[in-house]
Structure formats: C-alpha cells, structure tokens
Amino acid sequence: MNIAETEATFPIVAKTCGCREKNKRKVTYQFIDSYHSLCLDKKDVIYAELEACERLLKYASDEGDKKTVESEIAELKMALDLLT
C-alpha cells in the first residue's frame, strides 16, 4: 500500500516553450509529485494534461500561446475519444 499526502492538488503542470519568432511553440508537462507516475494509467495522464492545459489557457496572455494551448487541448480530447 502506498500512502502519500501532498499539498499540490494537481498532479501535472503545463507550460509553453519554443521559439515565438518561428511559431514553433509547444506545450510541455511536468509532474509535481514523483509518486504519481507509479499509479496513473494513460487515460489518467491525458485527463491531467487536459486539466493543466485548461488552467494554462486561463492565464495565457500572448495570442500565439493561446493558439498553441487550444491546439493541444483539441489533440488531447481526440486522444481521449480514441481511448474510450
């Protein structure tokens, strides 16, 4: 049995990175707590990535970042549709 308590309510954080001049932006993800990688399946990871992207979209001020995050959200939703 693995019991862990954490202050973080979200297992994954999303960030945008890449070159703004060449429009090669992408979304990267980071696990907040390392023990989550042991107990999450593909569907759980995609749901967490989707939730992280939706949080990121709220705070995106640059139009290029917004388009990148919206595109990532669409891809994640399509991946969830394929898994179910």
N, C-alpha and C positions, 0 to 999 in steps of 0.2 A: 504494500500500500504506500503510495506517495502522497504525502500531505504537505502542501505548501501554501503559505499565505503571502500575499503581496499587496502593496499599496496601489499598484497600477491596475486600472480597471480594463484596459485594452491590451491584448497580447502583442499587437503589431502597430508600428508607426510607419506612415508613408511620407516620403519626401520626393521632391522633383530635383532632377540634376541633369546636366548636359549643357551643350552649347546653345545659347539663345540666338546668336547670330545666324547659325546654320539651321535653326529649327529642329535640332536633334535632341529634344527634351524627352526624358523618360521618368517613370515613377520607380523608385526603389523602396524596399521594405526592410524593416529591422525589427527583430523580436525583442521585446522589452525584457522578458524573463526567459532564461535559457531552458527551464524545465518544461515550457510549453511545447518545445519541439519534440518531446517524447510522447505526448498524449494527443496530438492533433492529427487528424487524417486530412486528406486533400480537400475535402469539402469544408472542413472547419477552417483551414488555412485560407481558402478562397473567400469564405464569408468574412474572416478577419481582415483580409486585404481590402475587400469591398467596403467594409466599415471604416477602415483607415483612409481610403480614398474619399469617401463621402465627408469625413471630418476635414481632410485636406482641402477639398473643394470649397468649403465654407470660408477658409482663410486665404485662398489664392487671390492675390490682387492683380497679378500680371495676366493679360489675356492669353498669352502663349501657354502659361501654366494651367489655366482653366481648360483650354482645349486638350492639353495632354492628359489631365486628370479625367476629363469627361470621356475621352477615348479609352482610357484604361478601365473606367467603370463599365463601359459598354462591352469590352473584351471579357471582363470578369463575369458579368451577367451571362454572356454567351457561354462561357466555360461552365458556369453553374447549371445552365439549361442542358448542356451536354452530359453532365454528370448525373442528372436526375431523370 
